[in-house]
Amino acid sequence: MPSFKLTRHQMAELLISINSDQGKTPLDVLKKVWLDTKSSNEKGVLESSLPAIFEKIIKGPNHNKGFSINEIVSLGNQIEHSSFSTSAVQNWVKRDVRNLIGSPQKGKKYSIEQAAILFIVEDLKSTLDFLSIRNMLTLIFNDIEDRHDDLIGPIDFYYTYSAIFEELDLNNDHVVDVDFRVKQGTKAEMLVFQKAENKIKCLDRLDNKELSIVKNALVIATLSIQTSYFQSVSRQFLNTTLFL
C-alpha cells in the first residue's frame, strides 16, 4: 500500500512554505506530492490517509510557525528512509546538539529553522558522530540566537543538499548515478562536489574560506542521504531475517 512520504527536497519545500507568507502554501506543496504519488499508483488513488501532522499544518494559523518535539518527530517520520523517535530527539536538544538548537524560539515550540536543523542532524548522524556534527554546523550557523550571521540558513542548507541529491538520483532509485557516457571514471563524490560548487555561486557575500565550508558541508550532507538509504535497506533486511 503506497504511503504518503516526502523526499527530503519535498520536505524542504514544505518548510519553506510554512516559513513564508509568499509563494507556495503548505497545501500547494502537499497537493503536488499527492499528485506525484497518485500518478505512480496504478489505481489512480491514494490508499493511505493524510498524516495528522500534515492536516494540522494545512489547517493551522499562519502566525503560529513553530513545532513541539512530538510534532517535529511526526513530521520527520514522513521523510522517506528516516527514523525519528521522541526520546532520541529529546536527547539531541537536551544534550547532543543543545548548543546548535538552543531553547524553543516560539514560546514553548521550536522554530521552523530549528526543526530543519534537527532534520539535518538526522541525515548527518548516518556518517558523522555528534561532536563532528556540532563542529561542522557551528561553522555554518554560528550564533544560534541570530539567523543573520549564518553562512547559509538551516532551511536553505537542507533545501540545497536535498536538491543536489535529487538532481543526481537520475533513476529515482535513491542512488547517486554516474553517467559513464559523459563522465567515464568520475566518482560519485566528485559529481556531488561539482554540483555543490554550482549551488554556492549565489552566496557572493561569503569569502573563499566560508564558501569552502558551505561547499564541503553540502557534499557531506548529500552523501549522508545516500548512507541513510542504505542503512534503511539494511534494517529492512535484518528485520526480514529475524522473522524467518
C-alpha positions, 0 to 999 in steps of 0.5 A: 500500500503506497504511503504518503512520504516526502523526499527530503527536497519535498520536505524542504519545500514544505518548510519553506512554505510554512516559513513564508507568507509568499509563494507556495502554501503548505497545501500547494506543496502537499497537493503536488506530492499527492499528485506525484504519488497518485500518478505512480499508483496504478489505481489512480488513488491514494490508499493511505490517509493524510498524516495528522501532522500534515492536516494540522499544518494545512489547517493551522494559523499562519502566525503560529510557525513553530513545532513541539518535539512530538510534532517535529518527530511526526513530521520527520517520520514522513521523510522517506528512509528516516527514523525519528523517535521522541526520546532520541530527539529529546536527547539531541536538544537536551544534550547532543546538539543543545548548543546548535538548537538552543531553547524553543524560539516560539514560546514553548515550540521550536522554530521552523529553522530549528526543526530543519536543523534537527532534520539535518542532524538526522541525515548527518548522524548516518556518517558523522558522530555528534561532536563532528556534527556540532563542529561542522554546523557551528561553522555554518550557523554560528550564533544560534540566537541570530539567523543573520550571521549564518553562512547559509540558513538551516532551511536553505542548507537542507533545501540545497543538499536535498536538491543536489541529491535529487538532481543526481538520483537520475533513476529515482532509485535513491542512488547517486548515478554516474553517467559513464557516457559523459563522465567515464571514471568520475566518482560519485563524490566528485559529481556531488562536489561539482554540483555543490560548487554550482549551488554556492555561486549565489552566496557572493557575500561569503569569502573563499574560506566560508564558501569552502565550508558551505561547499564541503558541508553540502557534499557531506550532507548529500552523501549522508542521504545516500548512507541513510538509504542504505542503512534503511535497506539494511534494517529492512533486511535484518528485520526480514531475517529475524522473522524467518 
